[in-house]
Amino acid sequence: MKEERKKIAILGCGWLGLPLAKSLLSKGHEIKGSTTSENKLEILKNAGILPFQIQLEEYHITGTIEDFLKETDVLIIDIPPGLRRIILSSEEMTFVNKVKTLIPFVEKSGIQKVIFVSSTSVYGDGFPIVEITEDSKPNPDTESGKQLVIAETLLQSNPCFKTTVIRFGGLLGDDRHPVKFLAGRTNVENPDAPVNMIQREDCIGIIKKSLDFARDDKWEWNQTFNAVAPQHPTRKEYYHKKAEILNLPLPIFAENLESKGKMISSKKVETILGYSFQKEI
């Protein structure tokens, strides 16, 4: 069956959003993409993406957000919370306030379908280690996870459009691997906790599969999916192996404390979407 051409707006053409946009373009879709950087507008344009400079602030949006959202079939929101502090006060819901500011514009645009890129950090870590499915209740232990849960709820509870949430695990790519941060460190926690990673190619594949299956009415749009590669080696096993491959100093793990963590199941992605993971972590 010939693929239906869609008008798709990607809010956040960064590390994941830009290659996603290029992949969707190759399938014949019409893509609008946003960036916060004026220097990146030419990059988007040269890739065949209709470029917009959009800056989401807590209480206003800089840029022509109305034009960006106009005549769009699907909006993909891929903007990371960017929060580093452990706990903020209720008055400092920075990311949540940005989403609240965006929502009225989405309502006004008439967009019916939204994909929100989230994170498995919404679940937090269990002690002892727990297995997580989409039915597990979020229990974030970081500020970014906490605000992502609120943002997901704001979007999925809105009656004007339907939102599918995709919670990705740790993001991997040719230029991105957490072992570079851990190399040579000592007293690294949770050596026996399972890793929950996903390659960028699979992130793109799952988003594209979501768009295809929604078109075919094979599942209701307002879904939540966990998206993590099916391999779950322990942190110690995984990071030692990757450090050796990259010729980096081994991280030294703290063996004297019981590990906490989580094992994320992606069976729903595999069974409902019929997605097969393409790359090992």
C-alpha positions as CSV (number, residue, x, y, z in Angstrom):
1,M,0.0,0.0,0.0
2,K,1.3,3.4,-1.0
3,E,2.3,5.5,2.0
4,E,0.1,8.5,2.7
5,R,1.9,11.8,2.4
6,K,1.7,13.7,5.7
7,K,2.5,17.3,6.7
8,I,4.6,16.8,9.9
9,A,6.0,19.5,12.2
10,I,9.0,18.6,14.3
11,L,9.5,20.9,17.3
12,G,13.2,20.4,18.1
13,C,15.4,19.4,15.2
14,G,18.4,18.4,17.3
15,W,20.3,15.2,17.8
16,L,17.2,13.0,17.2
17,G,14.9,15.4,15.5
18,L,17.1,16.3,12.5
19,P,17.8,12.8,11.3
20,L,14.2,11.9,12.0
21,A,13.1,14.7,9.7
22,K,15.5,13.6,7.0
23,S,14.2,10.0,7.3
24,L,10.6,11.2,7.0
25,L,11.5,13.4,4.0
26,S,12.9,10.3,2.3
27,K,9.4,8.7,2.6
28,G,7.8,11.6,0.8
29,H,6.4,13.5,3.8
30,E,6.4,17.3,4.0
31,I,8.4,18.4,7.0
32,K,8.6,21.6,9.0
33,G,11.4,21.7,11.5
34,S,12.2,24.1,14.3
35,T,15.5,25.2,15.8
36,T,16.5,27.7,18.5
37,S,19.7,28.6,16.5
38,E,19.7,31.0,13.6
39,N,22.8,29.3,12.3
40,K,21.0,26.0,11.9
41,L,18.2,27.4,9.7
42,E,20.4,27.0,6.6
43,I,21.2,23.4,7.6
44,L,17.4,22.6,7.8
45,K,16.7,24.4,4.5
46,N,19.5,22.6,2.7
47,A,18.1,19.2,3.9
48,G,14.7,20.0,2.4
49,I,13.1,20.9,5.7
50,L,11.0,24.1,5.9
51,P,12.9,25.9,8.7
52,F,11.5,27.9,11.6
53,Q,13.4,29.6,14.5
54,I,11.3,28.9,17.5
55,Q,12.2,29.4,21.2
56,L,9.9,28.0,23.8
57,E,10.0,30.1,27.0
58,E,8.1,29.6,30.2
59,Y,5.4,32.2,29.4
60,H,5.9,33.1,25.8
61,I,7.2,31.8,22.5
62,T,9.6,33.6,20.3
63,G,9.1,33.0,16.6
64,T,6.2,32.4,14.2
65,I,4.7,29.4,16.1
66,E,1.3,29.9,14.4
67,D,2.9,29.4,10.9
68,F,4.9,26.5,12.2
69,L,1.8,24.6,13.4
70,K,-0.5,25.7,10.5
71,E,-1.9,23.0,8.2
72,T,-0.1,20.2,10.0
73,D,-1.3,16.6,10.3
74,V,1.1,15.5,13.1
75,L,3.2,17.5,15.6
76,I,6.2,15.8,17.0
77,I,7.5,17.4,20.2
78,D,11.2,16.6,20.8
79,I,12.5,19.1,23.3
80,P,14.5,17.8,26.3
81,P,13.7,19.2,29.7
82,G,17.3,20.2,30.2
83,L,17.0,20.1,34.0
84,R,20.0,19.3,36.1
85,R,18.9,20.1,39.7
86,I,17.5,17.3,41.8
87,I,14.3,19.0,43.1
88,L,12.9,22.3,42.2
89,S,10.0,24.1,44.0
90,S,6.5,24.1,42.5
91,E,7.1,27.6,41.2
92,E,10.0,26.4,39.1
93,M,8.3,24.0,36.8
94,T,10.3,25.3,33.9
95,F,9.7,22.6,31.3
96,V,6.1,22.1,32.4
97,N,5.4,25.8,32.0
98,K,6.9,25.7,28.4
99,V,4.5,22.9,27.5
100,K,1.6,24.8,29.1
101,T,2.5,27.8,27.0
102,L,2.6,25.7,23.8
103,I,-0.7,23.9,24.3
104,P,-3.1,26.8,23.4
105,F,-1.3,27.2,20.1
106,V,-1.7,23.5,19.3
107,E,-5.4,23.8,20.2
108,K,-5.8,26.8,17.9
109,S,-4.0,25.2,15.0
110,G,-6.5,22.4,14.7
111,I,-3.8,19.7,14.9
112,Q,-5.4,16.4,15.8
113,K,-2.3,14.2,16.5
114,V,0.8,14.8,18.6
115,I,3.8,12.6,19.4
116,F,5.6,13.5,22.6
117,V,9.2,12.3,23.0
118,S,9.6,11.4,26.7
119,S,12.0,9.3,28.7
120,T,12.0,6.2,30.9
121,S,13.4,8.4,33.6
122,V,9.7,8.9,34.6
123,Y,9.8,5.6,36.4
124,G,12.8,6.2,38.7
125,D,14.9,3.3,40.0
126,G,13.6,0.5,42.2
127,F,15.2,-1.2,45.3
128,P,15.5,-4.0,44.7
129,I,15.6,-3.9,40.9
130,V,12.1,-3.9,39.4
131,E,10.7,-4.8,35.9
132,I,8.8,-1.9,34.3
133,T,6.0,-2.0,31.7
134,E,3.7,0.8,30.5
135,D,1.2,-0.3,33.2
136,S,3.8,0.6,35.9
137,K,3.1,3.8,37.8
138,P,5.6,6.5,37.2
139,N,7.8,7.3,40.2
140,P,10.5,9.7,39.1
141,D,13.5,10.4,41.3
142,T,14.9,13.3,39.2
143,E,13.5,16.7,38.4
144,S,13.4,16.1,34.7
145,G,11.5,12.9,35.2
146,K,9.0,14.6,37.4
147,Q,8.3,17.3,34.9
148,L,8.1,14.9,32.0
149,V,5.3,13.0,33.8
150,I,3.3,16.3,34.3
151,A,3.9,17.3,30.7
152,E,2.7,13.9,29.4
153,T,-0.5,14.2,31.5
154,L,-1.1,17.7,30.2
155,L,-0.9,16.6,26.6
156,Q,-2.7,13.3,26.9
157,S,-5.6,14.7,28.9
158,N,-6.2,17.6,26.4
159,P,-9.6,17.0,24.6
160,C,-8.6,19.0,21.5
161,F,-6.0,16.5,20.2
162,K,-4.6,13.0,20.9
163,T,-1.1,12.5,22.1
164,T,1.0,9.3,21.8
165,V,3.9,9.3,24.3
166,I,7.1,7.4,23.5
167,R,9.4,6.9,26.5
168,F,12.9,6.3,25.2
169,G,15.7,4.8,27.3
170,G,19.3,6.0,27.3
171,L,20.0,7.4,23.8
172,L,23.0,6.0,21.8
173,G,24.5,6.9,18.5
174,D,27.8,7.0,16.7
175,D,28.7,10.3,18.4
176,R,27.0,9.6,21.7
177,H,27.8,7.0,24.4
178,P,27.6,7.4,28.2
179,V,30.7,5.3,28.7
180,K,32.8,8.3,27.7
181,F,31.4,10.1,30.8
182,L,32.0,7.1,33.1
183,A,35.5,6.1,31.9
184,G,38.0,6.1,34.7
185,R,35.6,7.1,37.4
186,T,35.6,5.3,40.7
187,N,32.9,4.3,43.1
188,V,30.3,4.1,40.3
189,E,26.9,3.0,41.8
190,N,24.6,0.1,40.9
191,P,27.0,-2.4,39.1
192,D,24.3,-5.1,38.9
193,A,21.5,-2.9,37.6
194,P,20.3,-3.6,34.1
195,V,21.0,-1.0,31.4
196,N,18.1,0.4,29.3
197,M,19.5,1.8,26.1
198,I,18.3,2.4,22.6
199,Q,20.1,3.3,19.4
200,R,19.0,6.4,17.5
201,E,18.1,4.4,14.4
202,D,15.6,2.5,16.5
203,C,14.2,5.7,18.0
204,I,13.5,6.9,14.4
205,G,12.1,3.5,13.3
206,I,9.7,3.4,16.2
207,I,8.4,7.0,15.6
208,K,7.9,6.1,11.9
209,K,6.1,2.9,12.8
210,S,3.8,4.8,15.1
211,L,2.9,7.1,12.3
212,D,2.2,4.2,9.9
213,F,0.1,2.2,12.3
214,A,-1.9,5.2,13.4
215,R,-2.7,5.8,9.7
216,D,-3.9,2.3,9.3
217,D,-6.2,2.5,12.4
218,K,-4.5,-0.6,13.9
219,W,-4.5,1.0,17.4
220,E,-6.0,4.0,19.1
221,W,-3.6,7.0,18.9
222,N,-3.6,8.1,22.6
223,Q,-1.0,5.4,23.6
224,T,2.1,5.3,25.7
225,F,5.1,3.2,24.6
226,N,8.3,2.2,26.3
227,A,11.2,2.1,23.8
228,V,14.3,0.3,25.0
229,A,16.5,-2.3,23.2
230,P,15.7,-5.9,24.4
231,Q,19.3,-6.4,25.6
232,H,19.7,-5.7,29.3
233,P,23.3,-6.5,30.5
234,T,24.4,-5.3,33.9
235,R,25.9,-1.8,34.1
236,K,29.3,-3.3,35.1
237,E,29.3,-5.8,32.3
238,Y,28.1,-3.3,29.7
239,Y,30.4,-0.4,30.5
240,H,33.5,-2.5,31.0
241,K,32.9,-4.1,27.6
242,K,32.3,-0.7,25.9
243,A,35.3,0.9,27.6
244,E,37.6,-1.9,26.4
245,I,36.2,-1.6,22.8
246,L,36.9,2.2,22.8
247,N,40.2,1.8,24.6
248,L,39.1,3.9,27.6
249,P,39.9,3.4,31.3
250,L,37.5,1.1,33.0
251,P,35.0,2.6,35.4
252,I,35.4,1.2,38.9
253,F,32.1,0.2,40.4
254,A,31.1,0.2,44.1
255,E,30.6,-3.5,44.9
256,N,29.8,-3.1,48.6
257,L,26.2,-1.8,48.2
258,E,23.2,-3.6,46.8
259,S,22.2,-2.3,43.3
260,K,19.0,-0.5,42.6
261,G,17.5,0.1,39.1
262,K,14.9,-1.0,36.7
263,M,14.5,-3.3,33.7
264,I,12.3,-1.6,31.0
265,S,10.1,-3.9,28.9
266,S,9.5,-2.9,25.2
267,K,7.1,-5.8,24.5
268,K,4.3,-3.4,23.7
269,V,6.4,-1.8,20.9
270,E,7.1,-5.2,19.5
271,T,3.6,-6.6,19.8
272,I,1.3,-3.6,19.1
273,L,3.5,-1.8,16.6
274,G,5.1,-5.0,15.3
275,Y,8.5,-3.3,15.5
276,S,11.7,-5.3,15.3
277,F,14.8,-3.6,16.9
278,Q,17.5,-3.1,14.3
279,K,20.6,-2.4,16.3
280,E,22.1,-3.9,19.5
281,I,23.2,-1.4,22.1
